[in-house]
Amino acid sequence: MFKVFRKEMMWGGRKLILETGKVARQADGAVIATYGDTVVLCTAVAAKAPKPGVDFFPLTVNYQEKAFAAGKIPGGFFKREGRPTEKEVLTSRLIDRPIRPLFADGYRNETQVVCTVLSHDLENDPDIVSMIGTSAALTISGVPFLGPIGAARVGYKNGQYILNPTLEQLDDTDLELVVAGTQEGVLMVESEAKELSEEVMLGAVMFGHKEFQPVIDLIIDLAEMCAKEPMDVPPPAYDRAAVKARLKDVVGADVKAAYAITVKQERYAAVGAAKSKALEALVAEGFAPEAVATEFKELESDILRGSVIETGKRIDGRTTVDIRPIVAEVGVLPRSHGSSLFTRGETQALVVATLGTAQDEQIVDALEGEYRENFMLHYNFPPYSVGEAGRMGSPGRREIGHGKLAWRAIHPLLPAKEQFPYTLRVVSEITESNGSSSMATVCGTSLSLMDAGVPLPRPVAGIAMGLIKEGDKFAVLSDILGDEDHLGDMDFKVAGTEKGVTALQMDIKITSITEEIMKIALEQAAKGRIHILGEMAKGLSGAREAVNQNAPRITVINIPKDKIRDVIGSGGKVIREIVEQTGAKIDIEDDGTVKVAAVDGKAAEAAIKWIKGIVAEPEVGEIYEGKVVKVMDFGAFVNFLGSRDGLVHISELKNERVAKVTDVVKQGDSVKVKVLGFDDRGKVKLSMKVVDQATGEDLSKKKDEAAEG
């Protein structure tokens, strides 16, 4: 019934298996990729004909994790998988980025890739498996895909690169880098690093590229067994050369003049006017509007790219290495814990940092298990930032991806939780955008955290690099504009400190780039990063000595484990009372660590005193303040030290005969008592008569002193 095709190999110490022909046979391409015990079903389906009127390639990638893959039942009320998690969104982007440039030019059929995690061994992340499975599914599908691609994860420890480190190994490495590409070169890089040098980062990329070559060979072997005949891509329904020539005649000079305008909005207006003029003229001559629009983009690209290659000058007059003017400001919002306004040319980020307690940590329910995240970075890109009126909604893939890149850049510099027990949330509002708002977010985040008093050892800056490549000639551009990103060949973002790189992300729009180009880009980025750090230092050069006055102060104390129950109380009664009475926030961990947070120092002090009173052991001879909780004929029971009760015998109430206990104390009275000792059952024996109830002085000591005198 099934005609199964299977290829396997040992790779990085584990078996990699690619299998097709048994599952999802109605898809154009379907491959089950297995690495270790992690299994992902990758499918590719393409529409039979292009969408009418579409002048772009409609590709969708959906990566989805099923809870059953890790033997779990989803949380929540509905008990089924819902909207994509952040991990699913980021992995979808990770798969999309290296495959998108490899579809045949002019291919416009709607194409969908779906990767479903069927099994997760909690050792091998499904993202690399999904990228390899997607590459195989597309290669055998008959879709005009110019792959295959390979992908690998690279770690770095003690001067050695590690191929596909396990999740456990990643906790103890200085680098997590994902690289994807073809046999010829690299297409995509995503990474987080602990201030590593450019040489180490480049070495990691090339190591990964070399190590995934056998995977590409494996996919080719599978395709030779079962690949479908490639789909024909029909040529354009018009004479491209004729349209291009007429466009150059009609608006070539206008477009060239428009790209000499340095102000973005004015430039866009001039380009828009040229496009309208071209449409009006060429449609009247009988050319299709879609053909004119498509070739107009090509004309824009040719003019921008040709100018850079020929003259070394860019749209705004800069050379290839110049950075736009930078203004870095901090403390721009009066009530926030930390804030900054970072402006670089026409890109601007308003970044705000908020310090919270352990109660504010994000609980993440992942396949690998539930964990808590104490650093969150949320990036927002409202339409007004580019001068447009648009739909406002929940964060899209772009916002989540840019936010995670900035998160990776900052994360290696954050203090350990034990040293700085705060939950951190940073929000970056992009208020203007013309190139690399994610790197502006990195700079603004660094400044806002330092403004809040978060002890970053060094500030972090980021820069976006671009590439214009025509034949053997190329130019690497520092601090790219939006147009240079859109019409260029590379988006290469590098973030780090003066000591080294903390994050690197690269996307290529051509089939691949060489090691030489990457090396030049990294060296150029390092110089640009140092310049930006210098400009940031004019606003704030290091973390403030103390947390902002509006932020909660967190005090950490330790109590015996066997006292945790006493502090919490039955059903949380005691800790709720402490919080309500003092206004402080209290977090108690299983090891007895107690964190008390309050903006008001007196509130924190009162809560700490209360807790210490609960856990303290009564000492013979010490005087305590307590409350009468029960009156009996033979004496009064007094609660002290929060949870301790002791008996004041009727004979210890006053220095005279007492007929009735209620003649001296009543239930609810506050009294001062001295610990006399413990009876044979461990019960505390107390005395009131030896304590001055007004001053709390020990009267027995006064008598002893008088006797000695």
C-alpha positions in Angstrom: 0.0 0.0 0.0 2.8 2.4 0.9 5.8 3.1 -1.3 8.2 4.5 1.3 11.5 6.1 0.5 14.0 6.6 3.3 17.5 8.0 3.8 19.5 8.1 7.0 22.9 9.1 8.4 24.8 9.6 11.6 25.2 13.4 12.2 26.6 15.0 15.3 26.4 11.7 17.2 22.8 11.1 16.5 20.9 9.4 13.7 19.1 11.7 11.2 16.3 10.0 9.2 14.3 11.4 6.3 11.3 9.4 5.2 8.5 10.1 2.6 5.7 8.1 1.0 3.7 6.9 4.1 2.2 10.0 5.7 0.4 13.0 4.1 0.6 11.6 0.6 -1.8 14.2 -0.9 0.6 17.0 -0.1 3.0 18.0 -2.9 5.9 17.1 -0.7 5.8 15.4 2.8 8.8 14.3 4.8 9.0 12.9 8.3 12.3 14.1 9.7 13.7 12.3 12.8 16.7 13.3 14.8 17.3 11.3 18.0 13.7 10.8 19.2 12.5 14.2 18.0 10.1 13.8 15.0 8.7 16.5 12.8 6.2 16.1 9.9 7.1 18.7 7.2 4.7 19.3 4.3 4.8 21.6 1.3 1.8 22.4 -0.9 1.6 24.9 -3.8 -1.4 26.2 -5.7 -1.7 25.0 -9.3 -1.7 28.5 -10.7 -0.4 31.9 -9.7 -2.8 34.3 -7.9 -4.1 36.9 -10.4 -2.7 40.4 -9.8 -0.1 39.3 -7.2 3.3 40.9 -7.7 5.0 39.1 -4.8 5.7 35.5 -3.8 2.9 34.4 -1.4 4.8 32.0 0.9 3.5 31.0 4.3 5.4 28.9 6.9 3.6 27.5 9.9 5.5 25.6 12.6 3.3 24.0 15.3 4.1 22.1 18.4 1.6 19.5 19.7 1.5 18.9 23.4 1.3 15.1 22.9 4.8 15.3 21.4 6.2 15.6 24.9 3.5 13.5 26.6 1.6 16.5 27.9 -2.0 17.8 28.0 -2.3 21.5 27.1 -3.1 23.9 29.9 -6.0 26.3 30.0 -9.7 25.9 29.9 -10.1 24.4 26.4 -7.3 21.8 26.8 -6.2 22.1 23.2 -3.5 24.0 21.3 -4.5 27.6 20.6 -2.9 30.7 19.1 0.8 30.2 18.2 3.3 30.6 21.1 6.3 32.9 20.8 8.5 29.9 20.2 6.2 28.7 17.3 6.2 32.2 15.7 10.0 32.5 16.0 10.6 29.1 14.5 8.2 29.8 11.7 10.3 32.8 10.9 13.5 30.8 11.2 12.3 28.3 8.6 10.9 31.0 6.3 14.0 33.2 6.1 16.5 30.8 4.4 14.0 29.2 1.9 12.3 32.4 0.7 15.2 33.6 -1.6 15.5 30.2 -3.3 12.3 30.1 -5.2 12.5 30.6 -8.9 12.3 34.2 -10.1 8.8 35.0 -11.3 7.1 32.1 -9.3 3.9 33.5 -7.8 1.9 30.4 -6.8 0.6 30.5 -3.2 2.9 28.1 -1.3 2.4 26.8 2.2 4.8 24.9 4.4 3.5 23.3 7.6 5.9 21.7 10.2 4.2 19.7 13.0 6.2 18.4 15.9 5.1 14.8 16.6 7.7 13.8 19.2 10.1 15.8 21.3 12.9 13.9 23.1 13.7 17.0 25.3 17.2 16.9 24.0 17.1 18.0 20.3 15.3 21.2 19.5 12.7 20.6 16.7 13.6 23.8 14.9 16.7 22.4 13.1 14.8 19.2 12.4 12.0 21.3 10.9 14.3 23.3 8.7 15.9 20.1 7.3 12.5 18.4 6.8 11.1 21.5 5.1 14.1 21.6 2.7 13.6 17.9 1.8 9.8 18.4 1.4 10.3 21.3 -1.0 13.0 19.5 -2.9 10.8 16.5 -3.7 7.6 18.5 -4.2 8.1 19.7 -7.7 7.9 23.3 -6.6 10.5 25.5 -8.3 12.8 25.5 -5.2 16.5 26.1 -5.9 17.7 24.3 -2.9 18.1 22.2 -1.0 19.4 23.9 2.1 21.0 22.5 5.3 20.9 23.9 8.8 22.7 23.4 12.1 23.0 24.7 15.6 26.5 25.6 16.9 27.6 25.9 20.5 31.0 27.1 21.7 32.8 26.2 25.0 36.5 26.2 26.0 37.6 27.2 22.5 35.7 24.4 20.8 32.7 24.5 18.5 29.9 22.0 19.3 27.6 20.7 16.5 23.9 20.5 17.5 24.4 20.8 21.3 21.5 19.3 23.3 19.2 21.5 25.4 21.2 20.6 28.5 24.5 21.5 26.8 23.2 24.8 25.7 22.8 25.9 29.3 26.6 25.7 29.7 27.8 27.2 26.4 29.0 30.7 25.4 27.2 30.7 22.1 23.9 29.5 20.6 24.0 30.0 16.8 21.7 28.7 14.1 23.0 28.8 10.6 21.4 27.7 7.3 22.5 27.8 3.7 23.2 26.0 0.5 26.3 24.2 -0.8 27.6 27.5 -2.1 27.2 29.7 1.0 25.3 31.0 4.0 21.7 32.3 3.8 20.7 32.9 7.4 22.2 33.3 10.9 20.5 33.7 14.2 22.5 33.8 17.5 23.1 34.8 21.1 26.6 35.0 22.4 28.5 35.9 25.6 30.6 38.8 24.2 32.6 36.7 21.7 35.0 38.1 19.2 34.1 38.6 15.5 36.6 35.9 14.6 34.9 33.3 16.9 31.5 34.3 15.5 32.6 34.0 11.9 34.3 30.7 12.7 31.0 29.4 14.2 29.1 30.3 11.0 31.6 28.6 8.8 31.8 25.6 11.1 28.0 25.1 10.9 28.1 25.6 7.1 30.7 22.9 6.7 28.9 20.5 9.1 25.5 20.6 7.3 26.9 19.8 3.9 26.3 16.0 4.4 22.7 16.8 5.2 22.3 18.6 1.8 23.8 15.5 0.2 21.3 13.3 2.0 18.4 15.4 0.7 19.7 15.2 -2.8 20.0 11.4 -2.5 16.3 11.3 -1.4 15.2 13.5 -4.2 17.0 11.4 -6.8 14.8 8.5 -5.6 11.4 10.2 -5.5 11.3 13.8 -6.5 8.4 15.0 -8.7 9.0 16.7 -12.0 9.7 20.4 -11.5 6.8 22.7 -12.1 7.2 25.1 -15.1 7.4 28.8 -14.2 5.7 30.6 -17.1 7.7 33.6 -18.4 6.1 37.0 -17.9 3.2 37.8 -20.1 4.9 40.9 -21.4 8.2 42.0 -22.9 10.2 42.9 -19.8 12.9 44.6 -21.8 10.4 46.8 -23.6 8.6 47.9 -20.4 12.0 48.6 -18.7 13.2 50.6 -21.6 10.1 52.8 -21.8 10.2 53.3 -18.0 13.7 54.5 -18.2 12.8 56.9 -21.0 9.7 58.3 -19.2 10.7 58.4 -15.5 14.3 57.3 -15.3 15.5 60.9 -14.6 12.7 61.4 -12.1 13.5 58.3 -10.1 17.2 59.2 -10.0 16.4 62.7 -8.8 14.0 61.2 -6.1 16.7 59.0 -4.8 18.9 62.0 -4.3 16.5 63.4 -1.8 17.7 62.7 1.8 14.5 63.2 3.7 12.5 60.0 3.7 9.0 61.3 3.4 10.0 63.8 0.6 11.8 61.0 -1.2 8.8 58.7 -1.0 6.5 61.4 -2.3 8.8 62.0 -5.3 9.0 58.3 -6.0 5.2 58.0 -5.7 4.8 60.8 -8.2 7.2 59.2 -10.6 5.3 55.9 -10.3 2.0 57.6 -11.0 3.5 59.3 -14.0 4.8 56.0 -15.3 1.5 54.2 -14.9 -0.4 56.9 -16.6 2.0 57.1 -19.6 2.6 53.3 -20.1 -0.9 52.1 -19.5 -2.0 54.6 -22.2 0.5 52.9 -24.5 -1.1 49.5 -23.8 1.1 48.1 -21.2 -0.5 46.2 -18.3 -0.5 48.0 -14.9 0.9 44.9 -13.1 3.8 44.9 -15.6 4.5 48.6 -15.1 4.4 48.2 -11.3 6.8 45.2 -11.3 9.3 46.8 -13.6 9.2 50.1 -11.7 10.5 48.3 -8.6 13.3 46.9 -10.8 14.1 50.4 -12.0 14.3 51.7 -8.4 16.6 48.9 -7.5 18.9 49.4 -10.5 19.2 53.2 -9.8 19.9 52.8 -6.0 22.3 49.9 -6.4 24.1 51.3 -9.4 24.8 54.6 -7.7 26.3 52.9 -4.6 28.5 50.6 -6.7 29.7 53.3 -9.0 30.2 56.3 -6.7 30.3 54.8 -3.1 27.7 57.4 -2.2 24.3 56.5 -0.7 20.8 58.0 -0.8 21.5 60.4 2.0 25.0 61.3 0.9 26.9 59.1 3.3 29.8 56.9 2.4 29.4 53.1 2.9 30.8 53.3 6.5 29.2 56.5 7.8 26.7 56.3 10.7 23.8 58.7 10.9 23.7 61.4 13.6 22.7 59.9 17.0 21.0 61.5 20.0 20.8 59.4 23.2 18.7 60.6 26.1 17.7 59.0 29.4 15.2 59.8 32.2 12.7 61.1 29.7 9.6 59.9 31.6 9.1 61.1 35.2 7.4 58.1 36.8 8.9 55.2 35.0 11.7 53.2 36.6 14.0 53.7 33.6 13.5 55.4 30.2 15.4 56.4 27.1 14.8 58.1 23.8 17.3 56.8 21.2 17.3 58.6 17.9 19.6 57.6 14.9 18.8 59.6 11.8 15.1 59.0 11.0 14.8 56.0 13.3 13.7 56.5 16.9 12.8 54.2 19.8 11.2 55.3 23.1 12.2 52.5 25.5 10.9 52.1 29.0 12.1 49.7 31.7 10.0 48.5 34.6 11.3 46.6 37.6 9.0 44.0 39.3 9.1 41.1 41.7 9.1 37.4 41.3 5.3 37.6 41.2 5.7 39.4 37.8 7.7 36.6 36.2 6.2 35.2 33.0 5.2 31.5 33.2 6.0 29.7 30.0 4.4 26.4 29.3 6.8 24.8 26.7 7.2 21.3 25.4 10.4 21.1 27.4 8.4 21.9 30.6 7.1 24.9 32.5 9.6 27.6 33.3 9.7 31.2 34.5 11.1 34.1 32.6 12.3 37.2 34.6 13.3 39.3 31.5 10.8 40.3 28.9 11.3 42.7 26.0 8.3 43.8 24.0 8.7 45.6 20.7 5.9 47.6 19.1 5.8 49.1 15.6 2.8 51.4 15.3 1.9 52.6 11.8 2.5 56.3 12.6 6.2 55.4 12.9 6.4 55.3 9.1 3.9 58.1 8.5 1.0 55.8 7.7 -2.5 55.2 9.0 -2.9 51.5 9.6 -4.6 48.8 11.6 -3.6 48.4 15.2 -3.7 44.9 16.7 -1.8 42.2 18.6 1.9 41.8 17.9 2.7 40.2 14.5 5.6 38.0 13.5 7.8 41.0 12.8 7.2 42.5 16.2 7.9 39.2 18.0 11.0 38.5 15.9 12.5 42.0 16.4 11.8 41.9 20.1 13.5 38.5 20.5 16.6 39.7 18.6 16.9 42.7 21.0 16.3 40.3 23.9 19.2 38.1 22.8 21.5 41.1 22.5 20.8 42.2 26.1 20.3 38.9 27.8 24.0 37.9 28.2 24.8 41.1 30.1 22.0 40.9 32.7 23.0 40.2 36.3 22.3 36.9 37.8 18.9 36.5 39.6 20.7 35.9 42.9 22.6 39.2 42.6 19.6 41.3 41.3 16.3 39.6 42.3 14.1 41.7 40.0 11.8 40.8 37.2 12.5 43.1 34.2 10.1 44.2 31.5 11.3 46.5 28.7 8.9 48.0 26.2 10.2 49.6 23.0 7.8 51.9 21.2 9.2 52.6 17.7 8.1 56.3 17.2 10.0 56.8 13.9 11.4 54.2 11.5 13.8 54.4 8.6 16.1 51.4 8.9 16.9 49.0 11.8 14.5 49.8 14.5 15.5 46.5 16.2 19.0 47.8 16.7 17.7 51.1 18.0 15.7 49.0 20.4 19.0 47.3 21.6 20.6 50.7 22.2 17.5 52.1 23.9 17.0 49.0 26.1 20.6 49.2 27.3 20.2 52.9 28.2 16.8 52.4 29.9 18.0 49.5 32.0 21.0 51.4 33.2 18.8 54.4 33.9 16.6 52.2 36.1 19.7 51.1 38.1 20.0 47.6 36.6 23.7 46.8 37.1 24.7 46.0 33.5 28.5 45.6 33.5 28.7 47.4 30.1 26.3 49.0 27.7 25.2 47.2 24.5 24.8 48.7 21.1 23.5 47.3 17.8 24.1 48.2 14.1 22.5 46.9 10.9 24.7 46.2 7.9 23.6 45.9 4.2 25.0 44.6 1.0 24.8 45.7 -2.7 26.3 43.0 -4.9 26.5 43.2 -8.7 28.6 40.5 -10.3 32.0 40.5 -8.7 31.6 44.0 -7.3 30.0 44.6 -3.9 29.7 47.2 -1.3 29.0 46.6 2.4 26.9 49.4 4.0 26.9 50.4 7.6 23.7 51.6 9.4 21.3 50.9 6.5 18.2 52.9 5.6 14.9 51.3 5.0 15.3 51.6 1.2 18.7 50.0 1.4 17.3 47.1 3.3 14.3 46.7 0.9 16.4 47.0 -2.3 19.6 45.5 -1.1 20.9 41.9 -0.9 21.5 41.5 2.9 20.2 42.5 6.3 23.1 41.8 8.7 22.5 42.9 12.3 25.2 42.8 14.9 24.9 43.7 18.6 27.4 43.7 21.3 29.6 45.6 23.8 33.1 47.0 23.5 34.4 43.6 24.4 32.5 41.5 21.9 29.4 40.3 20.1 26.2 39.3 22.0 23.8 38.8 19.1 24.1 38.3 15.3 21.3 38.0 12.8 21.7 37.7 9.1 19.3 37.3 6.2 20.3 37.1 2.6 18.1 37.9 -0.4 20.5 36.4 -3.0 21.4 32.7 -3.2 24.2 33.0 -0.7 27.2 35.1 0.4 30.8 34.3 0.9 33.1 34.1 3.9 34.9 37.2 2.6 31.8 39.4 2.6 30.8 38.2 6.1 34.3 39.0 7.4 34.2 42.5 5.9 30.7 43.1 7.3 31.7 42.0 10.8 34.8 44.2 10.9 32.9 47.2 9.6 30.1 46.5 12.1 32.6 46.4 15.0 33.8 49.9 14.1 30.3 51.1 13.8 29.3 49.6 17.1 32.2 51.3 19.0 31.1 54.6 17.4 27.5 54.1 18.6 28.6 53.2 22.1 30.5 56.5 22.2 27.4 58.4 21.3 25.3 56.5 23.8 27.8 57.4 26.6 26.9 61.1 26.1 23.5 60.2 27.5 24.6 57.7 30.1 27.9 55.8 30.3 27.0 53.2 32.9 24.3 51.9 35.3 23.2 54.2 38.1 24.4 53.3 41.6 20.9 52.5 42.9 17.6 51.5 41.5 15.2 54.3 40.6 13.3 55.8 43.5 10.0 54.7 41.9 11.0 51.1 41.7 10.4 48.6 44.5 13.3 47.9 46.9 13.8 44.2 47.3 15.4 42.8 50.5 16.4 39.1 50.6 16.4 37.2 53.9 16.6 33.5 54.6 14.5 31.6 57.0 14.6 27.9 58.1 12.7 25.6 55.8 10.7 24.2 58.6 9.4 27.8 59.3 8.0 28.4 55.8 4.7 26.9 56.8 4.5 29.3 59.8 5.1 32.4 57.7 2.5 31.3 55.1 -0.1 30.2 57.6 -3.1 28.0 57.1 -4.4 28.7 53.6 -2.0 31.6 53.2 -3.7 33.5 56.1 -0.5 34.8 57.8 1.3 36.0 54.6 -1.9 37.7 53.3 -2.2 39.5 56.6 1.4 40.7 56.4 0.9 41.9 52.9 -2.3 43.7 53.7 -1.0 45.3 56.9 2.4 46.4 55.5 1.7 46.9 51.8 4.9 45.0 50.9 5.1 42.1 48.3 6.5 38.9 49.6 7.9 35.9 47.7 8.9 32.7 49.5 10.9 30.0 47.7 11.2 26.4 48.7 14.8 26.8 50.0 13.6 29.4 52.6 14.7 32.5 50.6 12.3 35.3 51.2 12.1 38.4 49.0 10.4 41.4 50.4 9.6 44.2 48.0 8.2 47.7 48.6 8.6 51.2 47.2 8.2 52.5 50.8 11.2 51.5 53.0 9.1 51.5 56.2 6.7 49.0 54.6 9.6 46.6 53.8 11.1 47.0 57.3 7.7 46.3 59.0 7.2 43.1 56.9 10.7 41.9 57.6 10.3 42.5 61.3 7.0 40.6 61.2 8.6 37.6 59.4 11.6 37.5 61.6 9.3 37.6 64.6 7.5 34.5 63.3 10.6 32.4 62.7 12.6 33.5 65.7 12.9 31.1 68.6 12.1 32.4 72.1 15.2 32.9 74.2 15.2 32.6 78.0 15.6 36.0 79.6 14.5 38.0 76.6 11.5 40.4 76.7 8.9 40.3 73.9 5.7 42.2 73.1 2.7 40.0 72.7 -1.1 39.8 72.7 -3.4 38.0 75.2 -5.2 35.4 73.1 -6.9 33.4 75.9 -7.8 33.9 79.6 -8.1 31.0 82.0 -8.6 30.8 85.8 -5.0 29.9 86.3 -3.4 32.4 84.0 -3.3 34.0 80.5 -2.0 32.7 77.2 0.0 35.2 75.3 0.9 35.1 71.6 4.3 36.5 70.7 6.9 36.1 68.0 4.1 35.9 65.5 3.2 32.2 66.0 4.3 31.4 69.5 2.0 31.0 72.6 3.2 31.0 76.2 1.5 30.9 79.6 1.7 33.7 82.1 0.7 32.0 85.3 -1.6 34.0 87.6 1.3 34.2 90.0 3.4 35.9 87.4 0.9 38.6 86.5 1.8 41.2 89.2 4.0 41.6 92.2 1.0 41.1 94.5 -1.7 38.6 95.0 -4.2 38.4 92.1 -7.7 37.2 92.8 -8.9 37.0 89.2 -6.8 37.0 86.0 -9.3 39.3 84.4 -8.5 41.9 87.1 -5.1 42.4 85.3 -5.6 41.4 81.6 -8.3 40.8 79.2 -8.3 39.0 75.8 -6.8 41.2 73.1 -4.6 43.2 75.5 -1.1 44.0 74.3 1.5 43.1 77.0 5.2 42.8 77.5 6.5 39.4 78.7 9.8 37.9 79.7 10.6 34.3 78.9 11.3 32.4 82.1 11.9 29.0 80.6 10.2 25.9 79.2 8.2 23.2 81.0 8.8 19.5 80.5 6.5 19.5 77.5 8.4 22.4 75.8 5.7 24.9 76.5 7.0 28.5 77.1 6.7 30.0 80.7 6.2 33.7 80.7 6.2 36.5 83.3 4.6 40.0 83.2 5.4 41.0 86.8 9.2 41.3 86.1 8.6 43.7 83.1 7.7 47.4 83.3 4.6 47.4 81.1 5.2 51.1 80.2 8.9 51.0 79.2 9.6 47.3 78.7 12.4 47.4 81.2 13.4 44.2 83.0 12.6 44.9 86.7 14.4 41.9 88.0 17.7 43.4 86.7 17.0 46.6 88.6 16.5 44.6 91.8 19.7 42.7 91.2 21.6 46.0 90.6 20.0 47.5 93.8 21.0 44.5 95.8 24.6 44.7 94.6 24.7 48.4 95.4 
